[in-house]
Amino acid sequence: MTATLFTNARLIDPEAGTDAPGSLLVRDGRIVAAGAEIALPEDVEPVDCHGKCLAPGIVDIGVKVCEPGERHKESYRSAGLAAAAGGVTTMVTRPDTIPTIDNPETLEFVTRRANAAAPVNVLPMAALTKGREGREMTEIGFLMDAGAVAFTDCDHVVTNTKVFSRALTYARACGALVIAHPQEPGLSAGSCATSGKFASLRGLPAVSPMAERMGLDRDIALLEMTGARYHADQITTARALPALDRAKRNGLDISAGVSIHHLTLNELDVADYRTFFKVKPPLRSEDDRLAVIDAVHSGLIDIICSMHTPQDEESKRLPFEEAASGAVALETLLPAAMRLYHGDQLDLPTLFTALSLNPARRLGLDSGRLAPGAPADLVLFDPDVPFVLDRATLQSKSRNTPFDGQRMQGRVLATYVAGTPVYRRD
């Protein structure tokens, strides 16, 4: 394999916390050198970045690919193409399929499908309990041997604390990461909005932000008891942040994520009952949104994810209360994140710490960096180019994006996996 030298680049290095001009040398799928001046080897293929940003590829935890069971919504091929077009070089996929990925045989099937169809890296998660029903834990050790990188029941909360505590204890013995959805299910049942004046005026059944805080408090108590590795998939309210901060200061092995939708949208966006804005948990108040952005800035919230959830037209073209939750976001993750950059809320190294470096570290990967020896999983993007999003142009089979028709800024120009281009914008 020939070497590639990216020249005239704006290198975004989250590990060093730098945003500076330079060059990057790649050989045999790995980064060899990065810096202001690199000697030009004889066998090099030069790539002129024209001053655009070159950063580690995004590691996206929580992507739903609807194979098996609902391939009409999203396949590994369509999700992989969408990921490549969005600068996502590693998809960490959810087990909420039909059937649930809760045994080694199903896990091996989706792994084969992903390897055959997706142009990007795919790392599967497995269910924590059988059928995600919260009654009996899965065979965590066997699933890890089959390639599961984490265990989660997705948005199904394990309400039986004895089952959950046993699963956490077993996961700790295996060194497995457990990803949970902090929510008090009794309070949140049937809700589709965040409680407050706006939800009341719109007549929408709502849930208090305290439901997230209560769910997180319970999980933290069980972490203290079991010592497991734990990741909260989404922390979206200011009420939950003090509990998360205390847990980290107390030395618990806990991390937290937030979706790009909760960082860039708020509850007022559902004013016209547009079901593409219906996500889980529901969009929060502007005060919550700003508090969560501050938490990402400080490092209290570790990871930004797409929480990519394809839904077909039949699932979304329903009254708001009845419509399915979720939005596609693999292709819009980076342009939406640029809203935070252009709003002077998060700089690019901080953004890519949350998009690339931290998720890679949490999963024990050596990607998410521009250091010598790291995989050459890269995204080249222009943070400034404006465009109007047309959902008809998305690569995903389902096109349920809340950003349809919105003015956005920032485009992926090229995506590389192990130094090989898997996407180039025409």
C-alpha positions in Angstrom: 0.0 0.0 0.0 1.4 3.4 -1.0 1.7 6.2 1.6 -0.5 9.2 1.6 0.5 12.6 2.7 -2.2 15.1 3.5 -0.8 18.5 3.0 -2.1 22.0 3.6 -4.5 20.7 6.3 -6.0 22.3 9.4 -5.3 19.5 11.8 -7.9 19.0 14.6 -6.2 16.9 17.3 -8.5 16.3 20.3 -5.8 14.4 22.2 -3.4 17.3 22.1 -6.2 19.9 22.2 -4.9 21.7 19.1 -6.3 23.3 16.0 -3.3 24.2 13.8 -2.1 24.0 10.1 0.0 21.0 9.2 0.5 17.7 7.3 -0.4 14.1 8.1 1.5 11.0 6.7 -0.4 7.7 6.5 1.1 4.4 5.6 -0.4 0.9 5.6 -3.6 2.1 7.1 -2.0 3.9 10.1 -0.8 7.4 10.9 3.0 7.6 10.7 3.5 11.3 11.5 1.6 14.5 12.0 3.0 18.0 12.3 3.8 21.4 10.7 6.5 20.0 8.3 6.9 16.4 7.1 9.5 15.3 4.5 7.9 14.0 1.3 8.7 10.3 0.8 9.3 9.0 -2.7 6.3 6.6 -2.8 3.8 9.1 -1.4 0.4 10.0 -2.9 -0.2 13.7 -2.0 -3.6 14.9 -1.0 -4.0 18.7 -0.9 -6.5 19.6 1.8 -6.7 23.3 0.6 -6.7 24.5 4.2 -9.8 22.5 5.2 -10.1 20.6 8.5 -8.7 17.1 8.9 -9.8 15.3 12.1 -10.1 11.8 13.5 -13.2 10.0 12.2 -16.3 10.0 14.4 -16.9 7.1 16.7 -20.7 7.0 17.0 -22.1 5.0 19.9 -25.8 4.0 19.7 -26.5 3.7 15.9 -29.6 1.6 15.1 -29.4 -0.5 12.0 -32.6 -2.4 11.4 -31.1 -5.7 10.4 -32.5 -8.2 11.1 -36.2 -7.6 11.0 -36.8 -4.1 9.6 -34.4 -3.9 6.7 -36.8 -1.6 4.8 -36.0 1.1 7.4 -32.2 0.7 7.3 -29.7 -1.8 6.2 -26.0 -2.2 6.9 -25.2 -1.0 3.4 -27.4 2.2 3.6 -26.3 3.0 7.2 -22.6 2.5 6.2 -23.0 4.8 3.2 -24.7 7.4 5.4 -22.0 7.1 8.0 -19.2 7.5 5.4 -21.0 10.6 4.1 -21.2 12.0 7.6 -17.6 11.4 8.6 -18.5 8.5 10.9 -15.7 5.9 10.6 -16.9 3.6 13.4 -20.6 2.8 14.1 -21.4 1.1 17.4 -24.7 -0.5 16.7 -27.6 -1.1 19.0 -29.3 -4.5 19.7 -32.9 -3.4 19.5 -33.6 -5.3 16.3 -36.2 -8.0 15.5 -35.2 -10.4 16.9 -33.1 -8.8 19.6 -29.4 -9.4 19.4 -29.2 -11.4 22.6 -27.4 -14.5 21.6 -24.1 -15.3 19.9 -25.8 -16.7 16.7 -27.7 -13.4 16.0 -24.6 -11.4 16.9 -22.5 -13.4 14.4 -25.1 -12.9 11.7 -25.1 -9.1 12.0 -21.3 -9.1 12.2 -21.1 -10.9 8.9 -23.7 -8.6 7.3 -21.9 -5.5 8.6 -18.5 -6.7 7.4 -19.9 -7.6 3.9 -22.0 -4.4 3.4 -20.7 -1.5 5.3 -17.7 0.6 4.1 -16.9 1.8 7.7 -16.0 -0.1 10.9 -19.0 -1.6 12.7 -18.9 -2.7 16.3 -22.0 -4.4 17.6 -23.5 -4.1 21.1 -25.6 -6.9 22.6 -28.7 -6.9 24.8 -28.2 -6.9 28.6 -31.3 -9.0 29.2 -32.9 -11.6 27.0 -35.4 -10.0 24.6 -34.6 -6.7 26.4 -37.4 -7.7 28.7 -35.5 -7.1 32.0 -36.2 -10.5 33.4 -33.1 -12.6 32.7 -29.6 -11.5 31.8 -27.9 -12.6 28.6 -24.8 -14.8 28.4 -22.4 -11.8 28.6 -19.2 -13.8 28.5 -20.2 -15.8 25.3 -21.4 -12.6 23.6 -18.1 -10.8 24.4 -16.3 -13.8 22.8 -18.5 -13.3 19.8 -17.6 -9.7 19.5 -20.0 -7.6 21.6 -18.3 -4.4 22.7 -21.0 -3.3 25.2 -24.3 -4.4 26.6 -27.5 -2.4 26.6 -31.3 -2.8 26.6 -31.4 0.6 24.8 -34.5 2.6 25.8 -35.9 -0.3 27.9 -35.2 0.4 31.5 -34.4 -2.7 33.6 -37.0 -2.0 36.3 -36.1 -5.1 38.4 -33.2 -3.8 40.5 -32.2 -7.4 41.5 -31.9 -8.4 37.9 -30.0 -5.2 37.0 -27.6 -5.5 40.0 -26.8 -9.1 39.1 -26.2 -8.2 35.5 -23.9 -5.3 36.6 -22.0 -7.7 38.9 -21.5 -10.2 36.2 -20.5 -7.5 33.7 -17.9 -6.3 36.1 -16.4 -9.8 36.5 -16.2 -9.9 32.7 -14.9 -6.4 32.3 -17.9 -5.5 30.2 -19.3 -2.0 29.6 -23.0 -1.6 30.4 -24.9 1.2 28.7 -28.2 2.2 30.3 -31.0 4.7 29.6 -31.5 6.8 32.8 -35.2 7.2 33.2 -37.9 6.5 35.8 -40.3 4.5 33.6 -43.4 5.0 35.7 -43.1 8.8 35.4 -42.2 8.7 31.7 -44.8 6.2 30.5 -46.9 7.6 27.7 -45.1 10.9 27.5 -43.9 12.6 24.3 -42.8 16.0 25.6 -41.0 17.6 28.6 -43.4 19.0 31.2 -43.9 22.7 31.4 -46.0 25.5 30.0 -45.3 24.8 26.4 -46.3 21.1 26.6 -49.5 22.1 28.5 -50.4 24.7 25.8 -49.9 22.1 23.1 -51.9 19.5 25.0 -49.1 16.9 24.9 -48.6 14.3 27.6 -45.3 15.2 29.3 -42.7 13.9 31.7 -40.8 15.9 34.3 -37.0 16.2 33.9 -36.8 14.7 37.4 -37.6 11.3 35.8 -34.1 11.3 34.2 -32.5 12.4 37.5 -34.4 9.6 39.4 -33.3 7.0 36.9 -29.7 8.1 37.1 -29.7 8.2 40.9 -30.9 4.6 41.0 -28.2 3.5 38.6 -25.5 5.3 40.5 -26.6 3.6 43.7 -26.3 0.2 42.0 -22.9 1.2 40.6 -21.7 1.9 44.1 -22.8 -1.5 45.1 -21.4 -3.4 42.1 -18.4 -1.4 40.8 -19.4 -2.0 37.2 -18.3 0.0 34.1 -21.3 2.1 33.2 -22.3 4.6 30.5 -25.5 6.7 30.5 -26.6 6.8 26.9 -28.2 10.3 27.1 -28.1 12.9 29.8 -30.3 15.8 28.6 -31.4 17.8 31.7 -29.7 20.2 34.1 -31.3 18.3 37.0 -29.3 15.1 36.3 -25.9 16.9 36.1 -25.1 17.3 39.8 -25.7 13.5 40.4 -23.4 12.7 37.5 -20.7 15.1 38.8 -20.9 13.5 42.3 -20.6 10.0 40.9 -17.5 10.9 38.9 -15.9 12.7 41.9 -16.6 9.7 44.0 -14.5 7.6 41.7 -17.2 5.5 40.0 -16.4 4.1 36.5 -19.2 6.2 34.9 -19.4 8.1 31.7 -22.3 9.9 29.9 -23.4 10.8 26.4 -25.9 13.2 24.8 -27.4 13.2 21.3 -26.8 15.9 18.8 -30.5 16.7 18.7 -30.6 17.5 22.4 -27.6 19.8 21.9 -29.0 21.7 19.0 -32.8 21.6 19.4 -35.3 22.4 22.2 -38.9 21.7 23.1 -40.1 24.7 21.1 -39.2 22.9 17.9 -42.2 20.6 18.2 -44.6 23.6 18.0 -46.2 22.5 14.7 -46.5 18.9 16.0 -43.8 17.8 13.4 -43.1 14.2 14.3 -39.6 14.3 12.9 -38.8 16.2 16.1 -40.2 13.4 18.3 -37.2 11.7 20.0 -36.6 9.8 23.1 -36.1 11.3 25.7 -38.2 14.3 24.4 -36.5 17.6 23.5 -35.9 19.7 26.6 -36.1 23.3 27.5 -33.6 25.9 26.3 -32.1 26.1 29.8 -31.5 22.4 29.8 -29.9 22.5 26.4 -27.5 25.2 27.4 -26.7 23.4 30.7 -25.8 20.2 28.7 -23.6 22.2 26.3 -21.7 23.5 29.3 -21.4 20.0 30.6 -19.8 18.8 27.3 -17.5 21.8 27.4 -16.3 21.0 30.9 -16.0 17.3 30.2 -18.7 16.3 32.6 -20.6 14.8 29.6 -18.1 12.7 27.7 -19.6 11.7 24.4 -21.7 13.3 21.7 -23.6 10.7 19.5 -26.1 10.7 16.7 -28.6 8.3 18.4 -29.4 7.4 14.8 -32.9 5.9 14.8 -34.5 5.2 11.4 -38.3 5.3 11.2 -40.3 4.8 8.0 -42.9 7.3 6.7 -45.8 5.1 8.0 -44.4 5.3 11.6 -44.0 9.1 11.5 -47.0 10.3 9.5 -49.2 9.9 12.6 -50.5 12.2 15.3 -47.6 13.4 17.5 -48.5 11.2 20.5 -48.8 8.0 18.3 -45.8 8.5 16.0 -42.7 6.5 16.6 -39.8 8.2 18.3 -36.4 8.8 16.8 -34.5 10.6 14.0 -31.8 9.7 11.6 -28.5 11.6 12.2 -25.5 9.9 10.8 -25.1 12.4 8.0 -26.3 15.4 9.9 -24.2 14.8 13.1 -21.2 16.8 11.9 -23.1 19.7 10.3 -25.3 20.0 13.4 -22.3 20.0 15.6 -20.9 22.9 13.6 -23.8 25.0 15.0 -22.1 24.7 18.3 -18.8 25.7 16.8 -20.1 28.7 14.9 -22.1 29.8 18.0 -18.8 30.0 19.9 -20.1 27.4 22.4 -17.6 24.6 21.7 -14.3 24.7 19.8 -13.3 22.0 17.3 -10.8 20.1 19.6 -13.5 19.9 22.3 -16.1 18.8 19.8 -13.9 16.0 18.4 -12.9 15.0 22.0 -16.6 14.2 22.5 -17.2 12.8 18.9 -14.1 10.7 18.4 -11.5 10.5 21.2 -13.8 9.9 24.3 -16.0 7.2 22.7 -12.9 5.4 21.3 -11.3 5.5 24.8 -14.5 4.3 26.5 -14.6 1.3 24.2 -10.8 0.6 24.4 -10.1 1.5 20.8 -6.9 3.2 19.6 -8.7 5.4 17.1 -10.0 8.9 17.7 -6.5 10.4 17.6 -4.0 11.8 15.1 -1.0 10.3 17.0 1.5 8.1 15.2 0.4 4.5 15.3 -3.3 5.3 15.4 -5.6 4.0 12.7 -5.9 6.3 9.7 -9.7 6.8 10.2 -10.1 10.4 9.2 -12.6 13.0 8.1 -11.8 15.9 5.9 -14.4 18.7 6.2 -15.2 22.3 5.5 -16.7 23.8 8.7 -17.8 27.0 6.9 -19.7 26.0 3.7 -23.4 26.8 3.9 -26.2 24.6 2.5 -29.9 23.9 2.9 -30.5 20.3 3.9 -32.8 18.3 1.6 -33.7 15.0 3.2 -34.2 13.4 -0.2 -30.5 13.5 -0.7 -29.7 11.5 2.5 -28.1 8.0 2.1 -30.3 6.4 4.8 -33.3 4.4 3.7 -35.4 6.3 6.2 -35.2 10.1 6.0 -36.8 11.2 9.3 -34.5 14.1 10.0 -35.6 17.2 12.0 -33.2 19.3 10.0 -35.0 18.9 6.7 -35.1 22.3 4.9 -32.9 24.0 7.5 -29.9 26.2 6.8 -26.8 24.4 7.9 -23.0 25.0 7.8 -20.3 22.5 7.4 -19.8 19.7 4.9 -17.8 16.4 4.9 -15.5 16.5 1.9 -14.0 13.0 2.3 -13.9 10.1 4.8 -11.0 7.6 5.1 -11.1 4.2 6.9 -7.6 2.7 7.5 -6.3 5.3 5.0 -8.6 4.2 2.2 -11.2 6.7 1.0 -14.8 5.5 1.5 -16.5 8.7 0.6 -15.6 11.8 -1.5 -17.9 14.7 -2.1 -18.2 15.4 -5.8 
